[in-house]
Amino acid sequence: MEIILAFVIGGLFAASIYMLLRRSLVKLLIGLALLSHATNLLIFTAAKLTRGNPPVIGADATALTPPFADPLPQALILTAIVISFGVMAFALALAYRVYRSVGTDDLDQMRGTDV
């Protein structure tokens, strides 16, 4: 399963870099979203996929019994999702404002509007 996820992560990183290098502002934002999704999958895969019990110590036990899922990568990914949502919302608002003031989403034409 990790091999399949490695190819998916590599494809997402490649697609995001390709989209980040395009001239359109909308494609740049799509590339930013793909980059955050690829990073989340990378964190998830680096922690190893464990199908097991939830990491909860029972009432009669003194320690966790393996196999159990590691909660730290899940917490990191949840935090990254919230942060990437905030960054994407800010970037969309900024892109909308730039489009309204400049009138184009082409990054090369925006470069000509510098004063």
ROKE-499337 format. One record per residue: residue in one letter; x, y, z of N, C-alpha, C, O, CB in turn. Coordinates in nm, 4 decimals. Glycine has a CB too. Example, Ala and Ser with C-alpha at 12.3 -4.5 7.8 and 13.67 -1.06 7.14 Angstrom:
BEGIN
> logu | n.u | n.v | n.w | ca.u | ca.v | ca.w | c.u | c.v | c.w | o.u | o.v | o.w | cb.u | cb.v | cb.w
> a | 1.3190 | -0.5690 | 0.7800 | 1.2300 | -0.4500 | 0.7800 | 1.3200 | -0.3300 | 0.7800 | 1.4236 | -0.3319 | 0.8465 | 1.1308 | -0.4473 | 0.9046 .
> s | 1.2850 | -0.2250 | 0.7080 | 1.3670 | -0.1060 | 0.7140 | 1.2900 | 0.0030 | 0.7870 | 1.3409 | 0.1138 | 0.8039 | 1.4084 | -0.0598 | 0.5725 .
This chain:
BEGIN
> logu | n.u | n.v | n.w | ca.u | ca.v | ca.w | c.u | c.v | c.w | o.u | o.v | o.w | cb.u | cb.v | cb.w
> m | 0.0819 | -0.1197 | 0.0000 | 0.0000 | 0.0000 | 0.0000 | 0.0860 | 0.1257 | 0.0000 | 0.0493 | 0.2267 | -0.0600 | -0.0931 | 0.0001 | 0.1200 .
> e | 0.2017 | 0.1191 | 0.0682 | 0.2883 | 0.2363 | 0.0719 | 0.3464 | 0.2690 | -0.0649 | 0.3717 | 0.3855 | -0.0957 | 0.4001 | 0.2150 | 0.1713 .
> i | 0.3679 | 0.1659 | -0.1474 | 0.4217 | 0.1886 | -0.2820 | 0.3214 | 0.2661 | -0.3668 | 0.3588 | 0.3578 | -0.4398 | 0.4569 | 0.0542 | -0.3501 .
> i | 0.1955 | 0.2292 | -0.3571 | 0.0916 | 0.3004 | -0.4323 | 0.0821 | 0.4443 | -0.3850 | 0.0728 | 0.5361 | -0.4664 | -0.0451 | 0.2302 | -0.4176 .
> l | 0.0844 | 0.4646 | -0.2545 | 0.0792 | 0.6004 | -0.2017 | 0.2029 | 0.6802 | -0.2396 | 0.1930 | 0.8013 | -0.2592 | 0.0638 | 0.5975 | -0.0510 .
> a | 0.3186 | 0.6168 | -0.2505 | 0.4394 | 0.6874 | -0.2931 | 0.4241 | 0.7398 | -0.4348 | 0.4638 | 0.8526 | -0.4637 | 0.5616 | 0.5956 | -0.2838 .
> f | 0.3667 | 0.6586 | -0.5240 | 0.3431 | 0.7050 | -0.6611 | 0.2387 | 0.8153 | -0.6661 | 0.2521 | 0.9100 | -0.7436 | 0.2994 | 0.5891 | -0.7494 .
> v | 0.1357 | 0.8041 | -0.5847 | 0.0326 | 0.9080 | -0.5800 | 0.0915 | 1.0390 | -0.5277 | 0.0638 | 1.1460 | -0.5818 | -0.0860 | 0.8632 | -0.4911 .
> i | 0.1726 | 1.0302 | -0.4226 | 0.2357 | 1.1503 | -0.3665 | 0.3303 | 1.2136 | -0.4681 | 0.3316 | 1.3356 | -0.4846 | 0.3122 | 1.1160 | -0.2368 .
> g | 0.4099 | 1.1303 | -0.5366 | 0.4990 | 1.1824 | -0.6394 | 0.4227 | 1.2496 | -0.7525 | 0.4640 | 1.3543 | -0.8024 | 0.5849 | 1.0714 | -0.6947 .
> g | 0.3115 | 1.1892 | -0.7930 | 0.2286 | 1.2498 | -0.8972 | 0.1671 | 1.3817 | -0.8528 | 0.1600 | 1.4771 | -0.9302 | 0.1189 | 1.1541 | -0.9384 .
> l | 0.1227 | 1.3862 | -0.7274 | 0.0654 | 1.5113 | -0.6763 | 0.1708 | 1.6213 | -0.6658 | 0.1439 | 1.7366 | -0.6994 | 0.0010 | 1.4878 | -0.5394 .
> f | 0.2909 | 1.5858 | -0.6191 | 0.3979 | 1.6858 | -0.6127 | 0.4356 | 1.7343 | -0.7521 | 0.4570 | 1.8538 | -0.7724 | 0.5212 | 1.6280 | -0.5420 .
> a | 0.4439 | 1.6422 | -0.8489 | 0.4782 | 1.6813 | -0.9859 | 0.3703 | 1.7714 | -1.0460 | 0.4014 | 1.8722 | -1.1093 | 0.4979 | 1.5567 | -1.0738 .
> a | 0.2442 | 1.7351 | -1.0261 | 0.1350 | 1.8167 | -1.0785 | 0.1309 | 1.9535 | -1.0114 | 0.1017 | 2.0539 | -1.0765 | 0.0014 | 1.7452 | -1.0593 .
> s | 0.1602 | 1.9580 | -0.8812 | 0.1565 | 2.0867 | -0.8113 | 0.2704 | 2.1774 | -0.8563 | 0.2504 | 2.2978 | -0.8726 | 0.1636 | 2.0653 | -0.6599 .
> i | 0.3889 | 2.1219 | -0.8764 | 0.4999 | 2.2038 | -0.9252 | 0.4709 | 2.2533 | -1.0660 | 0.5006 | 2.3682 | -1.0990 | 0.6317 | 2.1242 | -0.9226 .
> y | 0.4126 | 2.1665 | -1.1499 | 0.3758 | 2.2077 | -1.2853 | 0.2745 | 2.3221 | -1.2805 | 0.2872 | 2.4196 | -1.3546 | 0.3183 | 2.0883 | -1.3646 .
> m | 0.1749 | 2.3103 | -1.1940 | 0.0727 | 2.4148 | -1.1848 | 0.1284 | 2.5431 | -1.1243 | 0.0859 | 2.6524 | -1.1618 | -0.0455 | 2.3657 | -1.1020 .
> l | 0.2228 | 2.5316 | -1.0313 | 0.2822 | 2.6510 | -0.9722 | 0.3659 | 2.7291 | -1.0732 | 0.3852 | 2.8496 | -1.0566 | 0.3679 | 2.6129 | -0.8529 .
> l | 0.4153 | 2.6634 | -1.1763 | 0.4982 | 2.7297 | -1.2764 | 0.4176 | 2.7871 | -1.3924 | 0.4765 | 2.8439 | -1.4844 | 0.6002 | 2.6333 | -1.3294 .
> r | 0.2870 | 2.7745 | -1.3915 | 0.2033 | 2.8295 | -1.4982 | 0.1879 | 2.9795 | -1.4797 | 0.2186 | 3.0332 | -1.3733 | 0.0650 | 2.7611 | -1.5006 .
> r | 0.1397 | 3.0473 | -1.5844 | 0.1282 | 3.1924 | -1.5816 | -0.0022 | 3.2410 | -1.5189 | -0.0125 | 3.3581 | -1.4823 | 0.1399 | 3.2465 | -1.7211 .
> s | -0.0990 | 3.1562 | -1.5060 | -0.2292 | 3.1971 | -1.4545 | -0.2301 | 3.1931 | -1.3021 | -0.1739 | 3.1028 | -1.2401 | -0.3404 | 3.1071 | -1.5108 .
> l | -0.2950 | 3.2929 | -1.2437 | -0.3055 | 3.2999 | -1.0982 | -0.3955 | 3.1894 | -1.0438 | -0.3708 | 3.1380 | -0.9346 | -0.3589 | 3.4365 | -1.0554 .
> v | -0.4982 | 3.1526 | -1.1175 | -0.5888 | 3.0456 | -1.0745 | -0.5144 | 2.9119 | -1.0722 | -0.5313 | 2.8327 | -0.9796 | -0.7126 | 3.0372 | -1.1683 .
> k | -0.4326 | 2.8874 | -1.1736 | -0.3550 | 2.7637 | -1.1772 | -0.2518 | 2.7609 | -1.0649 | -0.2213 | 2.6545 | -1.0111 | -0.2858 | 2.7479 | -1.3131 .
> l | -0.1991 | 2.8749 | -1.0301 | -0.1064 | 2.8829 | -0.9178 | -0.1754 | 2.8438 | -0.7875 | -0.1169 | 2.7736 | -0.7050 | -0.0481 | 3.0241 | -0.9066 .
> l | -0.2983 | 2.8884 | -0.7685 | -0.3729 | 2.8531 | -0.6472 | -0.4100 | 2.7049 | -0.6451 | -0.4095 | 2.6423 | -0.5392 | -0.4995 | 2.9385 | -0.6361 .
> i | -0.4420 | 2.6491 | -0.7613 | -0.4692 | 2.5048 | -0.7683 | -0.3427 | 2.4264 | -0.7346 | -0.3489 | 2.3250 | -0.6651 | -0.5216 | 2.4651 | -0.9093 .
> g | -0.2281 | 2.4731 | -0.7836 | -0.1014 | 2.4088 | -0.7509 | -0.0704 | 2.4168 | -0.6030 | -0.0153 | 2.3226 | -0.5460 | 0.0109 | 2.4713 | -0.8298 .
> l | -0.1047 | 2.5271 | -0.5404 | -0.0847 | 2.5411 | -0.3960 | -0.1718 | 2.4423 | -0.3188 | -0.1273 | 2.3841 | -0.2199 | -0.1156 | 2.6848 | -0.3512 .
> a | -0.2943 | 2.4236 | -0.3635 | -0.3836 | 2.3261 | -0.2989 | -0.3309 | 2.1836 | -0.3169 | -0.3313 | 2.1045 | -0.2226 | -0.5268 | 2.3372 | -0.3566 .
> l | -0.2854 | 2.1513 | -0.4386 | -0.2300 | 2.0180 | -0.4625 | -0.1055 | 1.9932 | -0.3787 | -0.0837 | 1.8820 | -0.3306 | -0.1973 | 2.0001 | -0.6101 .
> l | -0.0245 | 2.0960 | -0.3612 | 0.0959 | 2.0835 | -0.2803 | 0.0617 | 2.0529 | -0.1344 | 0.1280 | 1.9712 | -0.0707 | 0.1791 | 2.2114 | -0.2892 .
> s | -0.0406 | 2.1177 | -0.0824 | -0.0790 | 2.0903 | 0.0566 | -0.1372 | 1.9494 | 0.0714 | -0.1130 | 1.8832 | 0.1723 | -0.1812 | 2.1948 | 0.1054 .
> h | -0.2136 | 1.9028 | -0.0282 | -0.2670 | 1.7662 | -0.0217 | -0.1547 | 1.6634 | -0.0298 | -0.1571 | 1.5628 | 0.0410 | -0.3684 | 1.7425 | -0.1351 .
> a | -0.0565 | 1.6886 | -0.1159 | 0.0560 | 1.5952 | -0.1279 | 0.1360 | 1.5899 | 0.0014 | 0.1816 | 1.4831 | 0.0421 | 0.1473 | 1.6354 | -0.2447 .
> t | 0.1531 | 1.7034 | 0.0653 | 0.2263 | 1.7064 | 0.1918 | 0.1510 | 1.6314 | 0.3009 | 0.2120 | 1.5612 | 0.3815 | 0.2513 | 1.8508 | 0.2353 .
> n | 0.0191 | 1.6458 | 0.3039 | -0.0606 | 1.5717 | 0.4025 | -0.0488 | 1.4216 | 0.3811 | -0.0361 | 1.3461 | 0.4775 | -0.2077 | 1.6140 | 0.3952 .
> l | -0.0530 | 1.3781 | 0.2562 | -0.0369 | 1.2358 | 0.2283 | 0.1028 | 1.1873 | 0.2631 | 0.1201 | 1.0738 | 0.3076 | -0.0666 | 1.2072 | 0.0822 .
> l | 0.2032 | 1.2729 | 0.2431 | 0.3405 | 1.2359 | 0.2774 | 0.3558 | 1.2151 | 0.4282 | 0.4199 | 1.1195 | 0.4718 | 0.4387 | 1.3437 | 0.2286 .
> i | 0.2974 | 1.3040 | 0.5071 | 0.3018 | 1.2881 | 0.6528 | 0.2296 | 1.1602 | 0.6943 | 0.2762 | 1.0870 | 0.7816 | 0.2385 | 1.4105 | 0.7231 .
> f | 0.1161 | 1.1344 | 0.6313 | 0.0371 | 1.0152 | 0.6627 | 0.1142 | 0.8880 | 0.6293 | 0.1125 | 0.7918 | 0.7060 | -0.0959 | 1.0175 | 0.5865 .
> t | 0.1816 | 0.8879 | 0.5152 | 0.2547 | 0.7691 | 0.4724 | 0.3842 | 0.7509 | 0.5502 | 0.4241 | 0.6375 | 0.5766 | 0.2846 | 0.7769 | 0.3241 .
> a | 0.4502 | 0.8592 | 0.5875 | 0.5756 | 0.8495 | 0.6624 | 0.5536 | 0.7885 | 0.8002 | 0.6461 | 0.7313 | 0.8578 | 0.6399 | 0.9872 | 0.6762 .
> a | 0.4331 | 0.8000 | 0.8532 | 0.4036 | 0.7440 | 0.9846 | 0.3681 | 0.5964 | 0.9779 | 0.3366 | 0.5366 | 1.0807 | 0.2909 | 0.8202 | 1.0491 .
> k | 0.3723 | 0.5373 | 0.8618 | 0.3392 | 0.3976 | 0.8352 | 0.1901 | 0.3724 | 0.8564 | 0.1298 | 0.4198 | 0.9527 | 0.4222 | 0.3045 | 0.9251 .
> l | 0.1342 | 0.2981 | 0.7653 | -0.0071 | 0.2639 | 0.7734 | -0.0249 | 0.1472 | 0.8688 | 0.0239 | 0.0371 | 0.8433 | -0.0643 | 0.2298 | 0.6338 .
> t | -0.0938 | 0.1711 | 0.9770 | -0.1173 | 0.0679 | 1.0764 | -0.2668 | 0.0478 | 1.0923 | -0.3404 | 0.1390 | 1.1300 | -0.0521 | 0.1046 | 1.2114 .
> r | -0.3089 | -0.0726 | 1.0628 | -0.4488 | -0.1060 | 1.0867 | -0.4545 | -0.1769 | 1.2205 | -0.4134 | -0.2922 | 1.2339 | -0.5090 | -0.1949 | 0.9712 .
> g | -0.5045 | -0.1083 | 1.3155 | -0.5075 | -0.1677 | 1.4478 | -0.6131 | -0.1032 | 1.5343 | -0.7067 | -0.0397 | 1.4857 | -0.3724 | -0.1563 | 1.5137 .
> n | -0.5957 | -0.1209 | 1.6613 | -0.6889 | -0.0673 | 1.7584 | -0.6675 | 0.0830 | 1.7752 | -0.5595 | 0.1341 | 1.7454 | -0.6737 | -0.1393 | 1.8928 .
> p | -0.7679 | 0.1524 | 1.8217 | -0.7458 | 0.2937 | 1.8527 | -0.6506 | 0.3072 | 1.9708 | -0.6462 | 0.2185 | 2.0560 | -0.8795 | 0.3647 | 1.8831 .
> p | -0.5752 | 0.4148 | 1.9780 | -0.4769 | 0.4301 | 2.0865 | -0.5419 | 0.4717 | 2.2183 | -0.5193 | 0.5823 | 2.2676 | -0.3714 | 0.5327 | 2.0473 .
> v | -0.6212 | 0.3836 | 2.2736 | -0.6907 | 0.4096 | 2.3998 | -0.6561 | 0.2968 | 2.4958 | -0.6674 | 0.1789 | 2.4622 | -0.8466 | 0.4211 | 2.3792 .
> i | -0.6139 | 0.3349 | 2.6156 | -0.5819 | 0.2354 | 2.7179 | -0.7112 | 0.1966 | 2.7878 | -0.7852 | 0.2821 | 2.8364 | -0.4765 | 0.2901 | 2.8204 .
> g | -0.7371 | 0.0676 | 2.7920 | -0.8590 | 0.0183 | 2.8545 | -0.8588 | 0.0384 | 3.0056 | -0.7565 | 0.0725 | 3.0650 | -0.8777 | -0.1280 | 2.8225 .
> a | -0.9742 | 0.0168 | 3.0661 | -0.9879 | 0.0379 | 3.2099 | -0.9082 | -0.0647 | 3.2906 | -0.8597 | -0.0330 | 3.3993 | -1.1345 | 0.0321 | 3.2495 .
> d | -0.8943 | -0.1857 | 3.2398 | -0.8230 | -0.2895 | 3.3133 | -0.6770 | -0.3044 | 3.2702 | -0.6047 | -0.3861 | 3.3272 | -0.8940 | -0.4211 | 3.2963 .
> a | -0.6320 | -0.2273 | 3.1709 | -0.4938 | -0.2379 | 3.1202 | -0.4070 | -0.1258 | 3.1762 | -0.4565 | -0.0221 | 3.2202 | -0.4920 | -0.2337 | 2.9655 .
> t | -0.2766 | -0.1496 | 3.1733 | -0.1830 | -0.0463 | 3.2198 | -0.1038 | 0.0155 | 3.1053 | -0.0400 | 0.1193 | 3.1229 | -0.0871 | -0.1050 | 3.3222 .
> a | -0.1074 | -0.0470 | 2.9891 | -0.0354 | 0.0062 | 2.8734 | -0.1111 | -0.0321 | 2.7470 | -0.2016 | -0.1156 | 2.7495 | 0.1114 | -0.0470 | 2.8685 .
> l | -0.0723 | 0.0308 | 2.6366 | -0.1334 | -0.0015 | 2.5086 | -0.0845 | -0.1370 | 2.4602 | 0.0317 | -0.1734 | 2.4780 | -0.1026 | 0.1071 | 2.4047 .
> t | -0.1752 | -0.2102 | 2.3991 | -0.1363 | -0.3385 | 2.3416 | -0.1269 | -0.3227 | 2.1901 | -0.2217 | -0.2769 | 2.1263 | -0.2380 | -0.4512 | 2.3803 .
> p | -0.0124 | -0.3606 | 2.1322 | 0.0034 | -0.3450 | 1.9869 | -0.0840 | -0.4432 | 1.9117 | -0.1178 | -0.5466 | 1.9693 | 0.1495 | -0.3638 | 1.9461 .
> p | -0.1221 | -0.4197 | 1.7908 | -0.0966 | -0.3000 | 1.7108 | -0.1992 | -0.1915 | 1.7422 | -0.3169 | -0.2199 | 1.7644 | -0.0992 | -0.3339 | 1.5609 .
> f | -0.1536 | -0.0697 | 1.7436 | -0.2435 | 0.0435 | 1.7633 | -0.2016 | 0.1558 | 1.6697 | -0.0852 | 0.1659 | 1.6309 | -0.2426 | 0.0913 | 1.9115 .
> a | -0.2962 | 0.2385 | 1.6347 | -0.2718 | 0.3492 | 1.5421 | -0.2008 | 0.4624 | 1.6165 | -0.2315 | 0.4915 | 1.7321 | -0.4053 | 0.3998 | 1.4791 .
> d | -0.1062 | 0.5249 | 1.5483 | -0.0314 | 0.6367 | 1.6073 | -0.1136 | 0.7646 | 1.5908 | -0.1445 | 0.8021 | 1.4776 | 0.1103 | 0.6522 | 1.5405 .
> p | -0.1499 | 0.8323 | 1.6992 | -0.2353 | 0.9507 | 1.6870 | -0.1597 | 1.0781 | 1.6469 | -0.2228 | 1.1748 | 1.6044 | -0.3061 | 0.9744 | 1.8174 .
> l | -0.0269 | 1.0808 | 1.6591 | 0.0477 | 1.2028 | 1.6294 | 0.0386 | 1.2438 | 1.4828 | 0.0114 | 1.3611 | 1.4570 | 0.1920 | 1.1845 | 1.6673 .
> p | 0.0593 | 1.1559 | 1.3852 | 0.0459 | 1.1988 | 1.2454 | -0.0951 | 1.2467 | 1.2119 | -0.1127 | 1.3383 | 1.1316 | 0.0838 | 1.0850 | 1.1526 .
> q | -0.1945 | 1.1850 | 1.2735 | -0.3313 | 1.2291 | 1.2490 | -0.3532 | 1.3706 | 1.3007 | -0.4211 | 1.4507 | 1.2366 | -0.4307 | 1.1333 | 1.3144 .
> a | -0.2962 | 1.4012 | 1.4157 | -0.3080 | 1.5354 | 1.4705 | -0.2313 | 1.6362 | 1.3854 | -0.2785 | 1.7478 | 1.3636 | -0.2575 | 1.5386 | 1.6146 .
> l | -0.1138 | 1.5974 | 1.3376 | -0.0362 | 1.6858 | 1.2506 | -0.1092 | 1.7142 | 1.1203 | -0.1101 | 1.8279 | 1.0731 | 0.1001 | 1.6247 | 1.2211 .
> i | -0.1701 | 1.6122 | 1.0622 | -0.2428 | 1.6304 | 0.9366 | -0.3660 | 1.7169 | 0.9587 | -0.3979 | 1.8017 | 0.8753 | -0.2831 | 1.4945 | 0.8768 .
> l | -0.4346 | 1.6968 | 1.0685 | -0.5512 | 1.7797 | 1.0982 | -0.5112 | 1.9261 | 1.1137 | -0.5809 | 2.0149 | 1.0646 | -0.6213 | 1.7303 | 1.2254 .
> t | -0.4007 | 1.9513 | 1.1808 | -0.3502 | 2.0877 | 1.1944 | -0.3107 | 2.1451 | 1.0591 | -0.3385 | 2.2615 | 1.0304 | -0.2309 | 2.0913 | 1.2899 .
> a | -0.2457 | 2.0636 | 0.9754 | -0.2050 | 2.1098 | 0.8424 | -0.3255 | 2.1396 | 0.7543 | -0.3215 | 2.2329 | 0.6741 | -0.1160 | 2.0055 | 0.7749 .
> i | -0.4319 | 2.0624 | 0.7679 | -0.5529 | 2.0883 | 0.6899 | -0.6137 | 2.2226 | 0.7282 | -0.6551 | 2.2993 | 0.6412 | -0.6555 | 1.9758 | 0.7103 .
> v | -0.6193 | 2.2509 | 0.8564 | -0.6760 | 2.3777 | 0.9028 | -0.5903 | 2.4948 | 0.8560 | -0.6435 | 2.5963 | 0.8111 | -0.6884 | 2.3787 | 1.0564 .
> i | -0.4585 | 2.4818 | 0.8662 | -0.3699 | 2.5889 | 0.8226 | -0.3784 | 2.6087 | 0.6718 | -0.3825 | 2.7222 | 0.6244 | -0.2260 | 2.5590 | 0.8638 .
> s | -0.3811 | 2.4989 | 0.5959 | -0.3894 | 2.5137 | 0.4505 | -0.5236 | 2.5723 | 0.4076 | -0.5301 | 2.6432 | 0.3072 | -0.3674 | 2.3788 | 0.3823 .
> f | -0.6298 | 2.5441 | 0.4811 | -0.7585 | 2.6063 | 0.4513 | -0.7513 | 2.7577 | 0.4715 | -0.8018 | 2.8341 | 0.3893 | -0.8691 | 2.5458 | 0.5395 .
> g | -0.6890 | 2.8004 | 0.5801 | -0.6744 | 2.9439 | 0.6043 | -0.5876 | 3.0116 | 0.4994 | -0.6196 | 3.1211 | 0.4531 | -0.6158 | 2.9676 | 0.7417 .
> v | -0.4781 | 2.9470 | 0.4619 | -0.3902 | 3.0029 | 0.3587 | -0.4626 | 3.0100 | 0.2252 | -0.4498 | 3.1086 | 0.1525 | -0.2619 | 2.9189 | 0.3450 .
> m | -0.5386 | 2.9059 | 0.1925 | -0.6113 | 2.9055 | 0.0657 | -0.7205 | 3.0117 | 0.0643 | -0.7410 | 3.0764 | -0.0384 | -0.6719 | 2.7678 | 0.0398 .
> a | -0.7901 | 3.0309 | 0.1739 | -0.8929 | 3.1344 | 0.1801 | -0.8302 | 3.2725 | 0.1633 | -0.8844 | 3.3567 | 0.0917 | -0.9700 | 3.1264 | 0.3131 .
> f | -0.7166 | 3.2964 | 0.2287 | -0.6477 | 3.4245 | 0.2146 | -0.5976 | 3.4437 | 0.0716 | -0.6091 | 3.5529 | 0.0159 | -0.5303 | 3.4336 | 0.3137 .
> a | -0.5421 | 3.3379 | 0.0119 | -0.4903 | 3.3485 | -0.1247 | -0.6030 | 3.3723 | -0.2247 | -0.5858 | 3.4487 | -0.3197 | -0.4127 | 3.2216 | -0.1622 .
> l | -0.7176 | 3.3082 | -0.2049 | -0.8314 | 3.3321 | -0.2941 | -0.8826 | 3.4751 | -0.2823 | -0.9144 | 3.5380 | -0.3833 | -0.9443 | 3.2340 | -0.2635 .
> a | -0.8909 | 3.5264 | -0.1611 | -0.9342 | 3.6648 | -0.1432 | -0.8335 | 3.7624 | -0.2049 | -0.8722 | 3.8614 | -0.2669 | -0.9534 | 3.6956 | 0.0061 .
> l | -0.7059 | 3.7340 | -0.1875 | -0.6022 | 3.8187 | -0.2463 | -0.6050 | 3.8119 | -0.3985 | -0.5888 | 3.9140 | -0.4653 | -0.4643 | 3.7775 | -0.1948 .
> a | -0.6255 | 3.6927 | -0.4537 | -0.6323 | 3.6780 | -0.5993 | -0.7547 | 3.7492 | -0.6561 | -0.7471 | 3.8105 | -0.7626 | -0.6352 | 3.5297 | -0.6380 .
> y | -0.8660 | 3.7414 | -0.5863 | -0.9859 | 3.8121 | -0.6314 | -0.9633 | 3.9628 | -0.6314 | -1.0028 | 4.0327 | -0.7248 | -1.1057 | 3.7768 | -0.5425 .
> r | -0.9000 | 4.0113 | -0.5268 | -0.8735 | 4.1562 | -0.5183 | -0.7756 | 4.2012 | -0.6265 | -0.7924 | 4.3086 | -0.6842 | -0.8178 | 4.1927 | -0.3794 .
> v | -0.6748 | 4.1211 | -0.6542 | -0.5793 | 4.1541 | -0.7597 | -0.6482 | 4.1524 | -0.8953 | -0.6240 | 4.2403 | -0.9780 | -0.4606 | 4.0560 | -0.7586 .
> y | -0.7332 | 4.0540 | -0.9190 | -0.8047 | 4.0477 | -1.0462 | -0.8966 | 4.1677 | -1.0640 | -0.9082 | 4.2218 | -1.1740 | -0.8852 | 3.9185 | -1.0554 .
> r | -0.9620 | 4.2093 | -0.9558 | -1.0511 | 4.3257 | -0.9642 | -0.9745 | 4.4539 | -0.9915 | -1.0243 | 4.5410 | -1.0628 | -1.1308 | 4.3404 | -0.8356 .
> s | -0.8545 | 4.4674 | -0.9366 | -0.7803 | 4.5929 | -0.9557 | -0.6991 | 4.5934 | -1.0847 | -0.6852 | 4.6985 | -1.1472 | -0.6877 | 4.6172 | -0.8376 .
> v | -0.6445 | 4.4780 | -1.1268 | -0.5602 | 4.4731 | -1.2463 | -0.6417 | 4.4368 | -1.3695 | -0.6165 | 4.4894 | -1.4778 | -0.4465 | 4.3728 | -1.2275 .
> g | -0.7394 | 4.3473 | -1.3545 | -0.8235 | 4.3075 | -1.4656 | -0.7755 | 4.1853 | -1.5403 | -0.8309 | 4.1526 | -1.6453 | -0.8354 | 4.4186 | -1.5594 .
> t | -0.6753 | 4.1170 | -1.4905 | -0.6249 | 3.9959 | -1.5546 | -0.5720 | 3.9006 | -1.4486 | -0.5413 | 3.9407 | -1.3363 | -0.5144 | 4.0296 | -1.6576 .
> d | -0.5618 | 3.7733 | -1.4865 | -0.5017 | 3.6768 | -1.3948 | -0.3682 | 3.6262 | -1.4488 | -0.3100 | 3.5339 | -1.3919 | -0.5970 | 3.5591 | -1.3709 .
> d | -0.3189 | 3.6852 | -1.5576 | -0.1894 | 3.6480 | -1.6147 | -0.0780 | 3.7147 | -1.5342 | -0.0740 | 3.8370 | -1.5206 | -0.1808 | 3.6888 | -1.7652 .
> l | 0.0122 | 3.6322 | -1.4812 | 0.1171 | 3.6852 | -1.3942 | 0.2163 | 3.7730 | -1.4696 | 0.2718 | 3.8664 | -1.4117 | 0.1908 | 3.5715 | -1.3271 .
> d | 0.2395 | 3.7446 | -1.5982 | 0.3305 | 3.8288 | -1.6758 | 0.2719 | 3.9675 | -1.7003 | 0.3452 | 4.0663 | -1.6993 | 0.3632 | 3.7621 | -1.8089 .
> q | 0.1414 | 3.9759 | -1.7220 | 0.0782 | 4.1066 | -1.7405 | 0.0710 | 4.1821 | -1.6079 | 0.0724 | 4.3052 | -1.6078 | -0.0629 | 4.0904 | -1.8004 .
> m | 0.0633 | 4.1125 | -1.4967 | 0.0624 | 4.1793 | -1.3668 | 0.1981 | 4.2413 | -1.3366 | 0.2063 | 4.3435 | -1.2685 | 0.0238 | 4.0809 | -1.2560 .
> r | 0.3028 | 4.1806 | -1.3864 | 0.4370 | 4.2317 | -1.3638 | 0.4534 | 4.3695 | -1.4295 | 0.5302 | 4.4525 | -1.3810 | 0.5421 | 4.1325 | -1.4183 .
> g | 0.3821 | 4.3935 | -1.5388 | 0.3894 | 4.5217 | -1.6087 | 0.3145 | 4.6315 | -1.5384 | 0.3267 | 4.7474 | -1.5781 | 0.3367 | 4.5075 | -1.7471 .
> t | 0.2369 | 4.6012 | -1.4348 | 0.1592 | 4.7038 | -1.3642 | 0.2344 | 4.7616 | -1.2450 | 0.1797 | 4.8437 | -1.1715 | 0.0269 | 4.6460 | -1.3175 .
> d | 0.3614 | 4.7189 | -1.2246 | 0.4388 | 4.7734 | -1.1137 | 0.4673 | 4.9205 | -1.1365 | 0.4898 | 4.9639 | -1.2495 | 0.5697 | 4.6960 | -1.0957 .
> v | 0.4661 | 4.9962 | -1.0290 | 0.4918 | 5.1402 | -1.0406 | 0.6272 | 5.1730 | -0.9847 | 0.6676 | 5.2892 | -0.9852 | 0.3842 | 5.2218 | -0.9687 .
